[in-house]
């Protein structure tokens, strides 16, 4: 740095010259280095080495954010940073760093959204968080398919109990953030959820997850019947056959209920199930996208990714802590896997036309 200052002074015009040193320090590889940094009288000299050191605080924050987003506690992060930088960062120091992380995550969750989404998948994930006591609470997750056929997580909302009224609040939040049009919603079979969807996005089509329906059918059947049941139910669904219509599916459902209803009452009642029509809306779409819209598999995979991160913690000190980690997973997915378009959706003409305006 001394030699660099001498070279710098040779390029200067006027009375500028060396002016002693100032103290500095840097951490790295488990050590702390004390530096004597040459100064000039005019305060214009800045060594190249310090340009590298200047980024250290930013890197420390980035590393802290990354470790926290992977599920490490503040105590864990302090221990890691001590090994790397040779300095003990207290739990309170790391917590202060992560306050800005919380704010960044909140800003992302409140960001302006696209006006239109072709498909919105909705599901909830449950995690243990502390308020006055530790209890499992619901975190509502919403994934949107954009007009360019790429995906993004468009909503992460904490409402302690999952209900249709809770989903109505979450959907209204989408409206407040700029969403005016949704062609199709895909959800599980939560009771009265179709009412919440129709209240907020009046003309959107609603598909209930056929896999959830199948699981419910199988859960109450004998093990010896399950394979034949599954094979028969496949003939009811038949998503890959472009000629398979809603009318055909309902006829086969009646046959399925008649065949197995004499053994299982819940199967006999399937054709009369109040919301049964919502399970077969996928048949009104191109056969090349049916498997991607008749189930909530996409958003369940996202929830599985969240659980891999969240399982490091037995519980969270606050709902905000859990929200921050779920958000960090959403951002990472959005920058990587979800950024790639799903081109099969180009075959659906309904997504190419103004057929689903929202009041």
C-alpha positions as CSV (number, residue, x, y, z in Angstrom):
1,X,0.0,0.0,0.0
2,X,2.9,2.3,0.7
3,X,4.3,1.8,-2.8
4,X,0.9,2.2,-4.3
5,X,0.6,5.6,-2.5
6,X,4.0,6.7,-3.8
7,X,2.9,5.9,-7.4
8,X,-0.3,7.7,-6.8
9,X,1.4,10.9,-5.5
10,X,3.6,11.0,-8.6
11,X,0.5,11.4,-10.7
12,X,-0.8,14.3,-8.6
13,X,-0.3,18.0,-9.3
14,X,0.0,20.5,-6.5
15,X,1.0,20.2,-2.9
16,X,-0.5,16.8,-2.1
17,X,1.9,14.4,-0.3
18,X,2.1,11.6,2.2
19,X,0.4,12.1,5.6
20,X,1.3,9.2,7.8
21,X,-1.0,6.2,8.4
22,X,-4.4,5.2,9.8
23,X,-5.3,2.0,11.6
24,X,-7.5,-0.7,10.0
25,X,-8.3,-4.4,10.5
26,X,-9.6,-7.3,8.5
27,X,-10.8,-10.8,9.3
28,X,-10.1,-13.9,7.3
29,X,-9.3,-17.6,7.6
30,X,-9.9,-17.4,11.3
31,X,-7.4,-14.5,11.9
32,X,-7.6,-10.8,12.6
33,X,-5.1,-8.6,10.8
34,X,-4.1,-5.1,12.0
35,X,-3.3,-2.8,9.1
36,X,-1.5,0.5,8.8
37,X,-3.0,2.2,5.9
38,X,-1.0,5.0,4.2
39,X,-2.8,8.4,3.9
40,X,-2.3,11.5,1.7
41,X,-2.8,15.0,2.8
42,X,-5.7,15.7,0.4
43,X,-7.5,12.5,1.4
44,X,-7.7,11.3,-2.2
45,X,-5.7,8.1,-2.0
46,X,-7.6,4.8,-1.5
47,X,-5.5,1.5,-1.9
48,X,-6.8,-1.2,-4.1
49,X,-6.5,-3.7,-1.2
50,X,-9.1,-1.6,0.7
51,X,-11.5,-1.8,-2.2
52,X,-11.5,-5.6,-1.6
53,X,-11.9,-5.2,2.2
54,X,-14.6,-2.6,1.8
55,X,-16.9,-5.4,0.4
56,X,-16.4,-7.6,3.4
57,X,-19.3,-6.2,5.5
58,X,-21.6,-6.7,2.5
59,X,-20.3,-10.2,2.1
60,X,-20.8,-10.9,5.8
61,X,-24.4,-9.8,5.5
62,X,-25.0,-11.9,2.4
63,X,-23.4,-14.9,4.0
64,X,-25.5,-14.4,7.1
65,X,-28.7,-14.1,5.0
66,X,-27.8,-17.3,3.1
67,X,-27.1,-19.3,6.2
68,X,-30.3,-18.1,7.8
69,X,-32.3,-18.9,4.7
70,X,-30.9,-22.5,4.8
71,X,-32.4,-22.9,8.3
72,X,-29.5,-22.2,10.6
73,X,-30.2,-20.5,13.9
74,X,-28.6,-17.2,14.8
75,X,-26.3,-19.0,17.2
76,X,-25.2,-21.4,14.4
77,X,-24.5,-18.5,12.1
78,X,-22.3,-16.8,14.8
79,X,-20.2,-19.9,15.2
80,X,-19.7,-20.2,11.4
81,X,-18.7,-16.6,11.0
82,X,-16.2,-16.9,13.9
83,X,-14.5,-19.8,12.1
84,X,-14.4,-17.9,8.8
85,X,-13.6,-14.4,10.0
86,X,-11.9,-15.0,13.3
87,X,-14.3,-12.9,15.3
88,X,-17.2,-13.8,17.6
89,X,-20.5,-12.4,16.4
90,X,-23.0,-12.4,19.2
91,X,-26.6,-13.7,18.8
92,X,-27.9,-10.1,19.1
93,X,-25.5,-8.9,16.3
94,X,-26.6,-11.7,14.0
95,X,-30.3,-10.9,14.9
96,X,-29.7,-7.2,14.0
97,X,-28.3,-8.3,10.6
98,X,-31.3,-10.5,10.0
99,X,-33.7,-7.7,10.8
100,X,-32.8,-6.3,7.4
101,X,-33.3,-9.8,5.9
102,X,-36.8,-9.8,7.3
103,X,-37.5,-6.5,5.7
104,X,-36.2,-7.6,2.3
105,X,-38.4,-10.7,2.5
106,X,-41.4,-8.6,3.5
107,X,-40.8,-6.2,0.6
108,X,-40.7,-9.1,-1.8
109,X,-43.9,-10.6,-0.5
110,X,-45.6,-7.2,-1.0
111,X,-44.3,-6.5,-4.5
112,X,-46.5,-5.5,-7.4
113,X,-47.8,-8.5,-9.4
114,X,-48.7,-9.2,-13.0
115,X,-52.2,-8.2,-14.0
116,X,-53.0,-11.6,-15.5
117,X,-52.1,-15.1,-14.5
118,X,-53.1,-18.2,-16.5
119,X,-53.2,-20.6,-13.6
120,X,-52.9,-20.0,-9.8
121,X,-52.2,-23.0,-7.6
122,X,-53.0,-22.7,-3.9
123,X,-52.1,-24.8,-0.9
124,X,-51.1,-24.4,2.7
125,X,-48.1,-25.6,4.7
126,X,-48.1,-26.0,8.5
127,X,-45.3,-25.1,10.8
128,X,-44.8,-24.7,14.5
129,X,-44.4,-21.1,15.6
130,X,-44.4,-19.3,18.9
131,X,-46.8,-16.6,19.9
132,X,-47.7,-17.0,23.6
133,X,-47.2,-20.7,23.2
134,X,-45.8,-22.9,20.4
135,X,-48.6,-24.2,18.0
136,X,-48.8,-25.3,14.4
137,X,-50.0,-22.5,12.1
138,X,-51.0,-22.4,8.4
139,X,-49.0,-20.5,5.8
140,X,-51.0,-20.0,2.7
141,X,-48.9,-20.4,-0.5
142,X,-50.0,-19.2,-4.0
143,X,-48.1,-20.1,-7.2
144,X,-48.9,-18.3,-10.5
145,X,-48.3,-19.3,-14.1
146,X,-47.6,-16.1,-16.0
147,X,-48.6,-15.3,-19.6
148,X,-45.0,-16.2,-20.7
149,X,-45.6,-19.7,-19.2
150,X,-43.0,-19.2,-16.4
151,X,-44.0,-19.6,-12.7
152,X,-43.5,-17.6,-9.6
153,X,-44.7,-17.7,-6.0
154,X,-47.1,-14.8,-5.8
155,X,-48.4,-15.1,-2.3
156,X,-47.2,-16.3,1.2
157,X,-49.6,-15.4,3.9
158,X,-49.7,-16.5,7.6
159,X,-53.2,-17.1,8.9
160,X,-53.1,-19.5,11.8
161,X,-56.0,-21.8,10.7
162,X,-56.7,-22.9,7.1
163,X,-60.3,-22.1,6.0
164,X,-62.2,-20.8,3.0
165,X,-62.5,-17.4,4.7
166,X,-58.7,-17.4,5.2
167,X,-58.3,-18.1,1.5
168,X,-60.7,-15.3,0.6
169,X,-58.4,-12.9,2.5
170,X,-55.3,-14.3,0.7
171,X,-57.0,-13.9,-2.7
172,X,-58.1,-10.4,-1.9
173,X,-54.5,-9.5,-1.2
174,X,-53.7,-10.6,-4.8
175,X,-56.2,-8.1,-6.0
176,X,-54.7,-5.4,-3.9
177,X,-51.3,-6.1,-5.4
178,X,-52.4,-5.7,-9.0
179,X,-53.9,-9.0,-10.1
180,X,-57.1,-8.4,-12.2
181,X,-57.4,-11.6,-14.2
182,X,-57.0,-15.3,-13.4
183,X,-58.1,-18.0,-15.9
184,X,-57.9,-21.1,-13.6
185,X,-57.4,-21.9,-10.0
186,X,-56.2,-25.3,-8.8
187,X,-56.6,-26.3,-5.2
188,X,-57.1,-29.3,-2.9
189,X,-60.6,-30.3,-1.8
190,X,-61.0,-27.9,1.2
191,X,-64.7,-27.4,1.9
192,X,-66.3,-24.2,0.5
193,X,-63.1,-23.1,-1.1
194,X,-64.9,-22.8,-4.4
195,X,-67.1,-20.1,-2.8
196,X,-64.1,-18.0,-1.7
197,X,-62.6,-18.2,-5.2
198,X,-65.9,-17.2,-6.9
199,X,-66.3,-14.2,-4.5
200,X,-62.9,-12.7,-5.4
201,X,-62.3,-13.8,-8.9
202,X,-65.9,-14.3,-10.2
203,X,-65.4,-15.9,-13.6
204,X,-62.3,-17.9,-13.0
205,X,-62.5,-21.7,-13.5
206,X,-61.8,-23.7,-10.4
207,X,-60.2,-27.2,-10.6
208,X,-60.0,-29.3,-7.4
209,X,-57.1,-31.7,-7.1
210,X,-58.1,-35.1,-8.5
211,X,-55.2,-36.8,-6.7
212,X,-56.6,-35.6,-3.3
213,X,-59.9,-37.2,-4.3
214,X,-58.2,-40.4,-5.3
215,X,-56.4,-40.5,-2.0
216,X,-59.6,-40.1,-0.1
217,X,-61.2,-43.0,-2.1
218,X,-58.2,-45.3,-1.5
219,X,-57.9,-44.4,2.2
220,X,-61.2,-46.1,3.1
221,X,-60.7,-49.2,0.9
222,X,-59.3,-52.6,1.8
223,X,-55.7,-53.3,0.7
224,X,-56.8,-56.2,-1.4
225,X,-59.1,-53.9,-3.5
226,X,-56.8,-50.9,-3.9
227,X,-55.0,-52.0,-7.1
228,X,-58.2,-52.7,-9.0
229,X,-59.8,-49.6,-7.6
230,X,-56.9,-47.5,-8.9
231,X,-57.0,-49.1,-12.3
232,X,-60.7,-48.5,-12.6
233,X,-60.4,-44.8,-11.4
234,X,-57.8,-44.2,-14.1
235,X,-60.4,-45.0,-16.7
236,X,-62.6,-42.3,-15.2
237,X,-59.8,-39.7,-15.4
238,X,-58.0,-40.6,-18.7
239,X,-56.3,-37.1,-19.0
240,X,-54.1,-38.0,-22.0
241,X,-57.0,-38.9,-24.3
242,X,-58.0,-35.8,-26.2
243,X,-61.4,-37.4,-27.0
244,X,-62.1,-38.0,-23.3
245,X,-64.9,-35.5,-22.4
246,X,-66.6,-34.4,-19.2
247,X,-69.7,-36.3,-20.3
248,X,-67.7,-39.5,-20.8
249,X,-65.9,-39.1,-17.5
250,X,-69.2,-38.7,-15.6
251,X,-70.6,-41.8,-17.3
252,X,-67.5,-43.7,-16.2
253,X,-67.8,-42.3,-12.7
254,X,-71.3,-43.6,-12.5
255,X,-70.1,-47.0,-13.6
256,X,-67.2,-46.8,-11.0
257,X,-69.6,-45.9,-8.2
258,X,-72.0,-48.7,-9.2
259,X,-69.3,-51.3,-9.3
260,X,-67.6,-50.4,-6.0
261,X,-70.5,-48.7,-4.2
262,X,-71.9,-52.0,-3.0
263,X,-68.7,-52.4,-0.9
264,X,-68.0,-48.8,0.0
265,X,-70.6,-46.1,0.8
266,X,-68.3,-43.2,0.1
267,X,-67.7,-44.4,-3.4
268,X,-71.5,-45.0,-4.0
269,X,-72.0,-41.3,-3.1
270,X,-69.3,-39.9,-5.5
271,X,-71.7,-38.9,-8.4
272,X,-73.9,-37.0,-5.9
273,X,-70.9,-35.3,-4.2
274,X,-71.8,-31.6,-3.9
275,X,-68.6,-30.3,-5.5
276,X,-67.9,-33.3,-7.9
277,X,-68.0,-31.1,-11.0
278,X,-65.0,-29.1,-9.8
279,X,-62.8,-32.2,-10.1
280,X,-63.4,-32.6,-13.8
281,X,-62.9,-29.0,-15.1
282,X,-59.5,-30.1,-16.5
283,X,-61.3,-31.9,-19.3
284,X,-62.3,-28.6,-20.8
285,X,-58.7,-27.9,-21.5
286,X,-56.2,-29.2,-24.1
287,X,-55.1,-32.8,-23.3
288,X,-51.4,-31.7,-23.4
289,X,-51.8,-29.7,-20.2
290,X,-54.3,-31.7,-18.3
291,X,-51.8,-33.5,-16.1
292,X,-50.4,-30.1,-15.1
293,X,-53.7,-28.6,-14.0
294,X,-55.7,-31.5,-12.5
295,X,-53.5,-31.7,-9.4
296,X,-51.7,-29.5,-7.0
297,X,-48.5,-31.4,-7.5
298,X,-46.5,-28.3,-8.5
299,X,-47.2,-26.4,-5.4
300,X,-46.9,-29.5,-3.2
301,X,-43.3,-29.9,-4.6
302,X,-42.6,-26.3,-3.5
303,X,-43.9,-27.0,-0.1
304,X,-41.7,-30.1,0.1
305,X,-38.7,-27.9,-0.7
306,X,-39.7,-25.6,2.1
307,X,-39.9,-28.4,4.6
308,X,-36.4,-29.5,3.7
309,X,-35.2,-26.1,4.9
310,X,-37.7,-25.7,7.7
311,X,-37.1,-29.1,9.3
312,X,-33.8,-27.9,10.7
313,X,-35.9,-26.0,13.2
314,X,-38.2,-27.7,15.7
315,X,-40.2,-24.5,15.9
316,X,-39.8,-20.8,15.0
317,X,-39.5,-17.9,17.5
318,X,-42.2,-15.9,15.6
319,X,-44.4,-16.2,12.4
320,X,-42.1,-13.6,10.8
321,X,-39.1,-16.0,11.1
322,X,-41.0,-18.8,9.3
323,X,-42.3,-16.4,6.7
324,X,-38.8,-15.2,6.0
325,X,-37.5,-18.7,5.4
326,X,-40.4,-19.7,3.1
327,X,-39.9,-16.5,1.2
328,X,-36.2,-17.2,0.7
329,X,-37.0,-20.6,-0.8
330,X,-39.6,-18.9,-3.1
331,X,-37.0,-16.4,-4.3
332,X,-34.4,-19.1,-5.0
333,X,-36.9,-21.2,-6.9
334,X,-38.1,-18.1,-8.9
335,X,-34.5,-17.3,-10.0
336,X,-33.8,-20.9,-11.0
337,X,-36.3,-23.6,-11.9
338,X,-39.4,-21.4,-12.2
339,X,-37.8,-19.0,-14.6
340,X,-38.0,-21.5,-17.4
341,X,-41.3,-21.5,-19.4
342,X,-43.6,-24.6,-19.6
343,X,-44.3,-24.5,-23.3
344,X,-47.1,-27.1,-23.4
345,X,-49.4,-24.3,-22.2
346,X,-49.2,-22.7,-25.6
347,X,-51.6,-25.3,-27.0
348,X,-54.5,-24.1,-24.9
349,X,-56.5,-21.6,-26.9
350,X,-58.4,-20.3,-23.8
351,X,-55.1,-18.8,-22.6
352,X,-54.6,-17.0,-25.9
353,X,-58.0,-15.3,-25.8
354,X,-59.8,-12.7,-23.7
355,X,-62.3,-15.3,-22.4
356,X,-61.9,-15.0,-18.6
357,X,-62.3,-11.4,-17.5
358,X,-62.6,-10.7,-13.8
359,X,-64.9,-8.3,-12.1
